[in-house]
Amino acid sequence: MREYVFVFLVALATTYVLVPLMRTLAVRVGAFTEVRERDVNVVPIPRLGGVAMFLGYAAATLVAWRLPFLSQVFESAELIGVLVGAGVVCLLGAIDDVRELDALTKLGGQLLAAAIIAFAGVQFFSLPLGVVTVLPAPLLVILTIFVVVLCINAVNFIDGLDGLAAGIVAIAAVAFFLYSYGITANISPPNVFSSATFVAAALAGSCMGFLPHNIYPAKLFMGDSGALTLGLLFAAATILNVGHIAPADVSANRVASTILPLLIPISIILLPLIDVLWAVVRRTARGQRPWHPDSQHLHHRMLQIGHGHRRAVLLLWLWALVLAMGAVSFIFLPPGAAAAGGAGMILLAAGLTAWLPRFSRPGHRPKQFDDEGRRVDR
C-alpha cells in the first residue's frame, strides 16, 4: 500500500505544480474556451490543464518503474503502451484546445490510441461471464477499442461544469483502486501489485492535483487534452482488471461471481456512461449526428431544475460516489448489508437532488437552453 500512496502523491504533486505553468502557456498560445451559446461559463477560460494531468501520470509511471515492488508490473509492455496511448490522446486534445479539430479527426486519434494500448497487451483476453469466457481474438480486440473510445467520450461529454469531470473521475479511480486492490489481496497467492491498481492510483492523484485549480470558479479548464486522457486511463484500468480476472476472485458466491465482475466496473463509471449513451440516443432520434452539441447533458439538467453551479457539481459528485462505492461495497460487505447501504445512499442522493432547489435564492432563475443548446434566459 505504501508504494501506491507514494505513486498517488507523486501524480498529485506534479500535476498541482504544473497547472499554473500550463495556464501561462495556454494564455500565450491562445488556448481559450470561447463562450458558446450552450456554455455555462460567461467569460473565456484558458484550457490545456489536461497536459499537466498527463505529465503527473507520466511522473508517477517513471517513479513506479524504479520502486522495489511496483517495478514488477513493468515486466510486460502494458504500462508503456498505456503511457504512449495517453500521450497520443493528450497531444490530440492539446491541438484541439488550441485549434479546433473536426469530429472525425478526433475519432481517428482515439482509435489510434486505443489500437496502441491493445497492441501493447491492454486488451480483453476473456470476459468473466460467470465463468471465464474466451471469445475469438478479433472480437476481443474490437471490444477493447470500443470500450476505450466509449470511456474517452463519456468523460469528454460530462466535462461541462468547473470541477465536474475531474471530480467524477477521481471518485471512480479511488473506487476502482479499492476494488482492484481488494481482489488482488484475496487471491491465492495474494499479490496486490497489478497494472490496473497502479493506473487507478496514479489517475486519482492526477485528478486530485488538478481539482484545486478547477473548482468553481475555475482558473483553468482541462480541455480535450484532459478529458481524452482521463477517459483512456480509466478505460485502461478497467480492461487490465476485467480482462485478467476469474469470477471466483471477485466472490465465492455463485450469483455474485456471475454478475459482479462486470457490474462493478460499469457502476463505477455509470454516470458518464449514462450521459454519453443518452446523448447519442436523443441526437440520433432528432436526426442529428451523435457528436452534434446540445445542452441536455446531466449537468445542464441539474441547472435547469434549480441547482446552482457549485451545488450541481457537488450533487453529481455525490451520485458518482453513491454508484461507485455502492458497487464496490459488495466486495467488502455481506450482500444484504451492501444492498441496504446502497439503497439508502441512493435515496439520500435522490432526496437532496429533488429537495434542495426549494432553497434557491429568491429571484434566482437557472440558465435555460433550447434543444439546439442556445440560451433562452438572456
C-alpha positions as CSV (number, residue, x, y, z in Angstrom):
1,M,0.0,0.0,0.0
2,R,2.8,2.4,0.8
3,E,4.1,2.4,-2.8
4,Y,0.6,3.1,-4.1
5,V,0.3,6.0,-1.7
6,F,3.7,7.3,-2.9
7,V,2.7,7.0,-6.6
8,F,-0.6,8.8,-5.8
9,L,1.3,11.7,-4.1
10,V,3.8,12.0,-7.0
11,A,1.0,12.3,-9.5
12,L,-0.9,14.8,-7.3
13,A,2.1,17.0,-6.5
14,T,3.4,17.0,-10.1
15,T,0.0,17.9,-11.5
16,Y,-0.6,20.6,-8.9
17,V,2.7,22.3,-9.5
18,L,2.5,22.2,-13.3
19,V,-1.1,23.6,-13.7
20,P,0.0,27.3,-13.2
21,L,2.7,26.8,-15.9
22,M,0.1,25.3,-18.3
23,R,-2.2,28.2,-17.6
24,T,0.5,30.6,-18.6
25,L,1.3,28.6,-21.7
26,A,-2.4,28.4,-22.6
27,V,-2.8,32.2,-22.3
28,R,0.3,32.8,-24.5
29,V,-0.8,30.4,-27.3
30,G,-4.5,31.5,-27.1
31,A,-5.9,28.2,-25.9
32,F,-9.2,29.6,-24.6
33,T,-12.6,28.2,-24.3
34,E,-14.7,30.8,-26.1
35,V,-18.2,31.3,-24.6
36,R,-20.7,29.5,-26.8
37,E,-24.5,29.6,-26.6
38,R,-24.7,26.2,-24.8
39,D,-21.9,27.0,-22.3
40,V,-22.5,27.8,-18.6
41,N,-19.4,30.0,-18.2
42,V,-19.7,33.6,-19.2
43,V,-16.1,34.6,-19.7
44,P,-13.4,32.8,-21.7
45,I,-11.2,30.5,-19.6
46,P,-7.8,29.1,-20.7
47,R,-7.5,25.3,-21.1
48,L,-4.7,22.8,-21.6
49,G,-5.0,21.6,-18.0
50,G,-5.0,18.1,-19.3
51,V,-1.3,18.3,-20.2
52,A,-0.4,18.9,-16.6
53,M,-2.5,15.8,-15.6
54,F,-0.8,13.7,-18.3
55,L,2.6,14.8,-17.0
56,G,1.6,14.0,-13.5
57,Y,0.6,10.5,-14.6
58,A,3.9,10.1,-16.5
59,A,5.9,11.2,-13.5
60,A,4.1,8.6,-11.4
61,T,4.8,5.9,-14.0
62,L,8.6,6.7,-14.0
63,V,8.7,6.6,-10.2
64,A,6.8,3.3,-10.0
65,W,9.2,1.8,-12.5
66,R,12.0,2.3,-10.0
67,L,10.2,1.2,-6.9
68,P,11.1,-2.2,-5.3
69,F,7.7,-3.9,-5.6
70,L,5.7,-1.9,-8.2
71,S,8.5,-2.3,-10.7
72,Q,7.3,-5.9,-11.3
73,V,4.2,-4.5,-13.2
74,F,6.6,-3.2,-15.8
75,E,7.8,-6.7,-16.8
76,S,5.3,-6.5,-19.7
77,A,4.8,-3.7,-22.1
78,E,1.2,-2.9,-20.9
79,L,2.0,0.3,-18.9
80,I,4.4,1.6,-21.5
81,G,1.6,1.2,-24.0
82,V,-0.9,3.0,-21.7
83,L,1.6,5.9,-21.3
84,V,2.1,6.1,-25.1
85,G,-1.6,5.9,-25.8
86,A,-2.4,8.6,-23.2
87,G,0.3,10.7,-24.8
88,V,-1.3,10.4,-28.2
89,V,-4.8,11.5,-27.0
90,C,-3.3,14.2,-24.8
91,L,-1.4,15.6,-27.8
92,L,-4.6,15.3,-29.9
93,G,-6.6,17.1,-27.3
94,A,-4.0,19.8,-26.8
95,I,-4.1,20.5,-30.6
96,D,-7.9,20.7,-30.3
97,D,-7.6,23.0,-27.3
98,V,-5.5,25.5,-29.4
99,R,-7.1,24.9,-32.9
100,E,-10.5,23.3,-33.1
101,L,-10.3,19.9,-34.8
102,D,-13.2,18.2,-36.6
103,A,-15.0,15.2,-35.0
104,L,-13.7,12.6,-37.5
105,T,-10.0,13.7,-36.9
106,K,-10.5,13.3,-33.1
107,L,-12.2,10.0,-33.6
108,G,-9.3,8.8,-35.7
109,G,-6.8,9.8,-33.0
110,Q,-8.9,8.0,-30.4
111,L,-8.9,4.8,-32.5
112,L,-5.1,5.1,-32.9
113,A,-4.5,5.4,-29.2
114,A,-6.9,2.5,-28.5
115,A,-5.0,0.4,-31.0
116,I,-1.7,1.3,-29.4
117,I,-2.7,0.1,-25.9
118,A,-4.3,-3.0,-27.4
119,F,-1.1,-3.9,-29.3
120,A,0.8,-3.4,-26.0
121,G,-1.3,-6.0,-24.3
122,V,-4.0,-3.9,-22.7
123,Q,-6.9,-5.8,-24.1
124,F,-9.6,-8.2,-23.1
125,F,-8.3,-11.8,-23.3
126,S,-11.5,-13.2,-21.8
127,L,-14.8,-12.0,-20.2
128,P,-15.8,-13.1,-16.7
129,L,-19.4,-14.1,-17.5
130,G,-20.0,-16.4,-14.6
131,V,-17.1,-18.5,-15.9
132,V,-14.1,-17.3,-17.8
133,T,-15.4,-16.9,-21.3
134,V,-12.9,-16.8,-24.1
135,L,-14.1,-15.2,-27.3
136,P,-12.4,-15.0,-30.7
137,A,-9.3,-12.8,-30.5
138,P,-10.5,-10.3,-33.2
139,L,-13.8,-9.8,-31.4
140,L,-12.0,-9.1,-28.1
141,V,-9.7,-6.6,-29.8
142,I,-12.7,-4.8,-31.3
143,L,-14.4,-4.8,-27.8
144,T,-11.2,-3.3,-26.3
145,I,-11.1,-0.5,-28.8
146,F,-14.9,0.2,-28.4
147,V,-14.5,0.4,-24.6
148,V,-11.6,2.8,-24.9
149,V,-13.4,5.1,-27.3
150,L,-16.6,4.9,-25.2
151,C,-14.8,5.9,-22.0
152,I,-13.0,8.7,-23.7
153,N,-16.2,10.2,-25.0
154,A,-18.1,9.6,-21.7
155,V,-15.6,11.7,-19.8
156,N,-15.5,14.3,-22.6
157,F,-19.3,14.7,-22.6
158,I,-19.6,15.1,-18.9
159,D,-16.9,17.8,-18.8
160,G,-19.3,20.7,-18.7
161,L,-19.0,22.4,-15.2
162,D,-16.0,23.5,-13.3
163,G,-14.5,20.5,-11.4
164,L,-17.2,18.1,-12.6
165,A,-15.2,15.7,-14.8
166,A,-12.0,15.7,-12.7
167,G,-14.1,15.1,-9.5
168,I,-16.1,12.2,-11.0
169,V,-13.0,10.5,-12.5
170,A,-11.2,11.0,-9.2
171,I,-14.1,9.2,-7.3
172,A,-14.2,6.5,-10.0
173,A,-10.4,6.0,-9.8
174,V,-10.4,5.7,-6.0
175,A,-13.3,3.3,-6.1
176,F,-11.6,1.2,-8.8
177,F,-8.4,1.2,-6.8
178,L,-10.2,-0.2,-3.7
179,Y,-11.9,-2.8,-5.9
180,S,-8.8,-3.9,-7.7
181,Y,-6.6,-3.9,-4.6
182,G,-9.3,-5.8,-2.7
183,I,-9.5,-8.5,-5.3
184,T,-5.7,-9.0,-5.7
185,A,-5.2,-9.1,-1.9
186,N,-7.6,-12.0,-1.6
187,I,-6.4,-14.2,-4.4
188,S,-4.2,-17.2,-3.7
189,P,-1.3,-16.4,-3.6
190,P,-2.0,-12.8,-2.9
191,N,-0.2,-10.1,-4.9
192,V,-1.5,-6.6,-4.6
193,F,0.8,-5.2,-7.3
194,S,-1.0,-5.1,-10.5
195,S,-1.1,-2.8,-13.6
196,A,-4.8,-2.0,-13.1
197,T,-4.3,-0.9,-9.5
198,F,-1.3,1.3,-10.4
199,V,-3.2,3.1,-13.2
200,A,-6.1,3.8,-10.8
201,A,-3.8,5.2,-8.1
202,A,-1.9,7.4,-10.5
203,L,-5.1,8.6,-12.2
204,A,-6.7,9.5,-8.8
205,G,-3.6,11.5,-8.0
206,S,-3.6,13.4,-11.3
207,C,-7.3,14.3,-10.9
208,M,-6.9,15.5,-7.3
209,G,-3.8,17.5,-8.1
210,F,-5.8,19.3,-10.8
211,L,-9.1,19.9,-8.8
212,P,-7.8,22.8,-6.6
213,H,-7.3,24.8,-9.8
214,N,-10.5,23.7,-11.4
215,I,-13.2,24.1,-8.8
216,Y,-15.7,26.9,-9.5
217,P,-14.7,29.5,-10.4
218,A,-12.1,27.6,-12.4
219,K,-8.7,29.1,-13.2
220,L,-8.0,26.6,-15.9
221,F,-10.1,24.0,-17.8
222,M,-8.7,20.5,-18.5
223,G,-9.9,20.9,-22.2
224,D,-9.9,17.9,-24.5
225,S,-6.3,17.2,-23.6
226,G,-7.6,16.3,-20.2
227,A,-10.9,14.7,-20.9
228,L,-9.5,12.4,-23.6
229,T,-6.5,11.4,-21.3
230,L,-8.7,10.7,-18.3
231,G,-11.1,8.6,-20.4
232,L,-8.3,6.5,-21.9
233,L,-6.6,5.9,-18.5
234,F,-9.8,4.8,-16.8
235,A,-10.6,2.5,-19.7
236,A,-7.1,1.0,-19.4
237,A,-7.5,0.3,-15.7
238,T,-10.9,-1.3,-16.4
239,I,-9.6,-3.5,-19.2
240,L,-6.5,-4.5,-17.3
241,N,-8.7,-5.7,-14.4
242,V,-11.8,-7.2,-16.1
243,G,-9.8,-9.0,-18.8
244,H,-7.5,-10.6,-16.4
245,I,-9.6,-11.9,-13.5
246,A,-11.6,-15.0,-12.8
247,P,-15.1,-14.6,-11.4
248,A,-14.2,-16.6,-8.3
249,D,-11.6,-14.0,-7.4
250,V,-14.4,-11.4,-7.0
251,S,-16.7,-13.5,-4.9
252,A,-17.1,-17.1,-3.6
253,N,-20.9,-16.7,-4.0
254,R,-22.1,-18.2,-7.3
255,V,-24.6,-15.5,-8.1
256,A,-22.3,-12.7,-7.1
257,S,-19.4,-14.1,-9.1
258,T,-21.6,-14.2,-12.1
259,I,-22.7,-10.5,-12.1
260,L,-20.2,-8.5,-10.1
261,P,-17.1,-8.8,-12.3
262,L,-18.9,-6.8,-15.0
263,L,-21.4,-4.9,-12.9
264,I,-18.9,-3.2,-10.6
265,P,-16.6,-1.6,-13.3
266,I,-19.7,-0.4,-15.1
267,S,-21.3,1.0,-12.0
268,I,-18.1,2.8,-11.1
269,I,-18.2,4.9,-14.3
270,L,-22.0,4.7,-14.7
271,L,-22.8,8.4,-14.5
272,P,-20.6,9.4,-17.5
273,L,-21.8,6.3,-19.4
274,I,-25.5,7.3,-18.9
275,D,-24.7,10.8,-20.1
276,V,-22.9,9.7,-23.3
277,L,-25.3,7.0,-24.3
278,W,-28.4,9.2,-23.7
279,A,-26.8,11.9,-25.8
280,V,-26.3,9.5,-28.7
281,V,-29.9,8.3,-28.4
282,R,-31.5,11.7,-28.3
283,R,-29.4,13.2,-31.0
284,T,-29.9,10.3,-33.3
285,A,-33.7,10.4,-32.6
286,R,-33.6,14.1,-33.8
287,G,-31.8,13.1,-37.0
288,Q,-28.6,14.7,-35.8
289,R,-25.1,13.3,-35.7
290,P,-24.1,11.8,-32.3
291,W,-21.4,14.4,-31.8
292,H,-23.8,17.3,-32.6
293,P,-23.6,19.5,-29.4
294,D,-26.6,20.3,-27.3
295,S,-27.4,21.4,-23.8
296,Q,-29.3,18.4,-22.5
297,H,-26.5,16.7,-20.6
298,L,-26.9,15.7,-16.9
299,H,-25.2,18.9,-15.7
300,H,-27.5,21.1,-17.8
301,R,-30.5,19.2,-16.3
302,M,-29.3,19.9,-12.8
303,L,-29.1,23.7,-13.6
304,Q,-32.5,23.6,-15.2
305,I,-34.2,22.2,-12.2
306,G,-32.8,24.9,-10.0
307,H,-29.4,24.0,-8.7
308,G,-26.6,26.5,-8.8
309,H,-23.2,25.8,-10.4
310,R,-21.4,24.6,-7.2
311,R,-24.4,22.6,-5.9
312,A,-24.9,20.9,-9.2
313,V,-21.3,19.7,-9.2
314,L,-21.5,18.6,-5.6
315,L,-24.7,16.6,-6.2
316,L,-23.3,14.9,-9.3
317,W,-20.2,14.0,-7.3
318,L,-22.5,12.6,-4.7
319,W,-24.3,10.5,-7.3
320,A,-20.9,9.3,-8.7
321,L,-19.8,8.4,-5.1
322,V,-23.1,6.5,-4.4
323,L,-22.9,4.4,-7.6
324,A,-19.2,3.7,-7.4
325,M,-18.8,3.0,-3.7
326,G,-22.2,1.3,-3.5
327,A,-21.0,-1.2,-6.1
328,V,-17.6,-1.7,-4.6
329,S,-19.1,-2.3,-1.1
330,F,-20.3,-5.7,-2.4
331,I,-16.6,-6.8,-2.3
332,F,-16.1,-5.9,1.4
333,L,-19.6,-6.3,3.0
334,P,-22.2,-9.1,3.1
335,P,-24.6,-8.8,0.1
336,G,-27.5,-7.8,2.3
337,A,-25.7,-5.1,4.1
338,A,-24.2,-3.8,0.8
339,A,-27.6,-3.7,-0.9
340,A,-29.2,-2.0,2.1
341,G,-26.5,0.6,2.3
342,G,-26.6,1.3,-1.4
343,A,-30.3,1.7,-1.4
344,G,-30.1,4.2,1.5
345,M,-27.4,6.2,-0.3
346,I,-29.5,6.3,-3.5
347,L,-32.5,7.6,-1.5
348,L,-30.3,10.2,0.1
349,A,-28.9,11.4,-3.2
350,A,-32.4,11.5,-4.8
351,G,-33.9,13.3,-1.9
352,L,-31.2,16.0,-2.0
353,T,-31.5,16.4,-5.7
354,A,-35.2,16.9,-5.6
355,W,-35.4,18.9,-2.3
356,L,-32.6,21.4,-2.4
357,P,-33.9,23.5,-5.3
358,R,-36.6,24.7,-2.9
359,F,-33.9,26.6,-1.1
360,S,-32.5,28.5,-4.1
361,R,-32.0,32.3,-3.6
362,P,-35.2,34.3,-4.1
363,G,-35.4,35.6,-7.6
364,H,-32.7,33.1,-8.7
365,R,-33.5,31.6,-12.1
366,P,-31.2,28.9,-13.6
367,K,-30.0,29.1,-17.1
368,Q,-32.4,27.6,-19.6
369,F,-31.4,26.2,-23.0
370,D,-33.4,25.1,-26.0
371,D,-32.9,21.8,-27.8
372,E,-30.1,23.3,-30.0
373,G,-28.2,24.5,-27.0
374,R,-29.0,28.2,-27.2
375,R,-29.6,30.1,-24.0
376,V,-33.1,31.4,-23.8
377,D,-32.9,33.2,-20.4
378,R,-31.0,36.3,-21.6
